Amino acid sequence: MFNDNHARFLTGRSQEFGPDRCFMCGRHIPVGSALRTEEHVFPKWLQREFDLWNGRVQQINAQLLPYSQLTIPCCLPCNGVDLSAIEDRVKAAYLDGLEAFTKLDRRDLFIWLGKIYYGMIYKESLRPMFEREQNGARLVPESHLQTVTFHHFLLQSVCGQVDWQPSYPGPASFHFFECLDHEDPRLRFDYLDDLFTPIIGLRLGKIGVVCILQDWGRSEDTQQLQLNAAKDMSLHPTQFREVYARLNYMTKVSWQNKTHVVIGTNDSATVMAGDLGEFSGTFVDEDYAQILSSVWNVPVAAICKDGHTFSSICDPNGYQYVARSHDVLFKTPAGTTGLWPAHLIDTTTETWEKPNL
């Protein structure tokens, strides 16, 4: 299936759907084709690093799917050449630590995170809504994939056929945070995304990154008390989920689905970013609490009272809640449980360690 931009500017590349198509370039690669490979949405090195092989990610129907089964069809040139080179650079930066990761080429990081985001949606478009109806409705219909066509078009920068001007900041905003690490690899990793908002959050050991995939740098200079405080702290897993929730909500209320001018020829295109406006919008605590309660896995009433939503990062005066280790369990201010990942712990009966208040 061609859309206007793909058809006008990209020779031999399109956004196609289905189990016999390369998710990146659209090439027909049926089972048995010499060009067919399987791309791991979460790369194999990352799964080894964080012991994810037997871990499970929640799908939009709340069912759990092993990370090892999160594979999508990909042709050999896209997988073994284009994506492989980027994967190597991202892995090397991760191994060098947070500072090296923040200095990654923004194009590489956009493609790497954007591939994970699009790959998750593509995988869910291949899976049935109901296991008993293998040929029935999909978890994500093709019509939804068509709503992220422009994101797929931008991903074609992986092969050099798509570029953008100005070159900086590029299509995405990146928010980096230092996180508390842990010796248990499974506690060192977290993944968050939103089907209807192009945002992704990843916690990789000491590295935390929240990426807004088509924000074009608008949110990177945003000033908010809790986000500013978070950048001066080593974030507990609970706190990292809060910064993701804040950026998710702020993106939703400020989102502008811009139409961009694209110029080029039959085998290359340049996207002209243009004036994107400010990253601004109202901040309504009760609405924000809906998102925060979801990522913390607690009821809204447990964290929001009298129009004020609890923060695990700092109080309204900016005093920071410093957690020294993963052993700290943040408690719901108006409930009887902890906050994710302690949302199943009853704090009326279990011992819990307070952050440094």
N, C-alpha and C positions, 0 to 999 in steps of 0.2 A: 504493500500500500504506500503510495507516494503522497506526500503533502506538498504544498507549494514550494517551500524553501528547499526541501530535499530534492524535489524534481527539477527545480530551476538551477541549482548550483552544484549538486553532488553527483558525479558520474559513478554509477554502479553502487551507490549507497542509498538506503532508504530505511524507514521505520516499518518493519514487518512484525507480524505476530504469529505465535504458534510454536509447536515443539520442533519443527523442521527448519526454523529460521535462526540465523545468527542474531542474537539480541542487539548486537552493536551495529553491524553494517547491513543486515537484512538478507545476506546471502542464503540461498537454498542449500541446506546441509542435512539431508535425511539421514536416518540411522544407516550406517554402513559406508557413508561417504568418507573418502580419504581426508577431506578437509574438515570433518566434524570433530570438535572437542567439547568438553564440558567445562565451563567456567565456574569456579567456586565464587559465589557472591561475597563470602568472607574468605579471603585467600588462605591457602593451606598453611603458610607460615604463621599467620595470625591464629589459626585454630590450634596449631601446635603450641604456640607461645602461651595461650590462655586456656589450654586444655578444653577446647570447645567441641571436640569431636563427638562427645556424648552429651553435650549441652543442648538445650532446646530454646528456640526462639518462638515467641507467641505470634500467631497469624491473626489476621483481622477478625476471624471467626472464633478467636480465643483458643483454638487448638494449637498444640505445640508441635513443632517440626525440628528435628535434629539439625544443627548447623551443618553437619556433614552431608545432609541431603539437599542443602541449598545450592543446587547447581542449575545452570541454565545453558542452553545450546549456544556455542560460540565457534566461529570458523577459526582455522589454524592461524591465518595471518593476523587476525584481531587479537587472538589469545596469546600466541607464541611470539609475536613481534611487538605490536603496538602496546597492548596492556602489560606485557611482561616487563618491558623497559621501565614503565612507570612504577610497577610493583616493586622492582628492585630498588629504585630510588627512595620510595616511601619506607620500605623495610629498613634500609640503611639509616635513614633519618630517625626512625623510631628507636633503633638500637643506640644511636648517639644521644638520645635524650630530648627533653622538652625544647631546649633552645634550638637544636638542629631541626626539630620538627616544625617549629614556627617559621623557620627560614626556608622551608621547602618552596620550590617554585610554585606559585599560586595556580598555574595551569595544571601541574601534576596533581596537586591536592584537590582541585576542583574535579578533575577527571576521576581520581581514586574514590573520593566520597560520593560523587555523582553516580559513578558506576554501581556502588553499593546500594544507593537509594533507588535507582532505576531497576537494578537487578532484583531487589526485593519485590517491587511491583510486578516485574515481568514474571518472576517465579509464581506469584500468587495468581497471575492471569492464566497459568497453566494448570493450576490445581482446582479440583471440583469444590463447589460450595459444600456439597454433602458427599461423604465417602461412598455412600450407597448408590450415588448417581455419577459415575465416573465420566459420563459423556454429557452431563447436565451443565447447569450454570457454573461459571467460574467464580472463584473468590473475588477476583478483580476482573470486570468485563473489559473487552477491548476498547470500548468507548472511553473508559477512564485512561487507558494508556494513550489514547489520542489527545487527552487534555494535557499531557506532558510531552507532546511532540517537540516543542521548542527546546526543552531540556535535552531530549535525545539529539536534536540538531546540534546543540552546543557541544555535546559529547563527541561529535565527529572531529573535534580538534585533536583527538587522540591520534589521527593519521595525518594531521597537518592540513586538512581540507577546509577547516573552519577556523577563523581568527576573529578578534574583536578589537575595536578601537573605542576609547583609549586602551592600551594594553594593560594598564593598571587602573583600578583594582581588579578588573576582570568580572566574570559573571557572579561571583559569590562573595559573601561576607564570612570571615573566619573569626571566631572568638576562642582564644586559647586560655586554658586554666591549668595550674599545677594541682595535682591530686595526690591524696595520700595513697601510698602503695601498700601491698600486702604480700606475704610469702605464698599464700594459696593462689595459684594462677586463676582459678575460677572467680575469685573475689576481686581480681584486678581489672575486670572487663565489664563494660555495660554498653548497651546499644539502645538508641531511641530514635523514632522517626514519626512522621505524620503523613498519612495517605493524602490528605487534602492541602497540606502546606509543605512547600519544598524545603524541609529542614531535617537535619540529621545530627544526632549527638553520639559521640564515641568517647568512652573512657578506656584508655590503654595504659595500665599501670599508673605512672605519674603524669601521663599526658591526658588532658581533657580537651576536646574540641567540639564546639557547636558550630555548624555550618549552615547558613541560609543560602540555598543554591542559586537563586536568581535574584539576589538582593543588590548585586553590583556594588558592594562595599558600603551601602547606605547606613547600615546599622553599626558599623565598627567604631564610630565615635560617639555612640549614644551614651548619655550620662544618666545612670540610675544608681541610687544608693547601694542597693544590694549587689548589683553587678560590679560596681567599682570596688566594693569591699572584697568580693570573691576573687578579684584579680590580685589581691594582696595576701591571699591565704593559700594553704594547702587543703583542698576540698575533700571532705568526707563524701562517700557515695551518696548519702542523702542530700548533701549540699550541691553536688554536681547535678543531680536531677532537678533541683530547684532552679539553677541557672538555665538549664534547658527549658524548663516550663516558662520562665520569665521571657526568654527570647522567643519561644514559640508563641506565647500570647501577644507579645509586642509585634511580632511579624504579622499575625492574623489581623490586628486592628489597623496596621499601617500599610497593608499589602496594596500594591498598585500593579496590576497586570498590564504592563506596558507593551505596546507594539513597537518593535525595533526595525529600523531601516536595515536591509541587508543588501549588500552590493557584491558583485563577483562575476565569475565565468562558469563554464561547465564543470570545472573540477576544483574550484575554490570559492570561498565566500568570506566576507568580513561583516560582522555585526557591528553596527554603530550604536553604542550605548545611549548616547543622547543625555538630556537632562532628566534625571530620575526623581528629582524632588527630595524632600527631607524624610527621614525615618521618624515619623511622629504619629501620635494618636492618643486617644484618651486611655487612661489606665483605671479600669473599674475592678476593684478588688473582688467583688462577688463573681465576676466573669472569669477573672484570672484563676480564682480558687477552683473552678471546674477542671482546668487543665492540671493544676498542681495536685489536686486530689487524685487524679487519674495516674500520674506518674509516681505518686507516693503510695498508691493503693489503699487509701483511707477515705471515709466519707467526707464530703465538703464540710459538714457541721463540726467535724473534729478539728478542723484547721482554720475555719472562718467564723468569726463571731462579731456581731455588731458592726458589720461592714469592714472589719480588719482581718486580713489574712496573715497567718503566722509565717515568719521567715526563720529558717534554720541557719541563716548566714549572719544576720545582725539585727539588732533592735532598731526602732525608728530613729534613734539618735546616732546610729552608726556604730554602736559598740558590737564588736565582732564576737561570734560564738566559735571559739577555736576548738576544734576536735583534734586530739593528739594522735588518735589511731582509729582503725575501723571498729574497735571494741566499743566506742561511744554509740549509744542508742538514743536517737532523738525521739522524744515522746510527743504524742499529739497533745496540744494544749487543752483541748476540750474533749478528749477521748480517753480510752483506757489501753491503747496499743502504742507501739512504736511507729515511726515513719519508715517507709521502705529504706533498707531491706529488712527492717525489724517490724513490719506491719502485722506479722502474725504473733508477735510477742505480747502477752498481757502484762503490762507494766504495773498492774496492781498486785501481781504475785511474783514476777520475775525481778531479779536484781538487774539494775541498769546503771551505766556510768554516765553522768552528766557531762556535757561539754564545759569548757572553762568559761563560766559566765561572770 
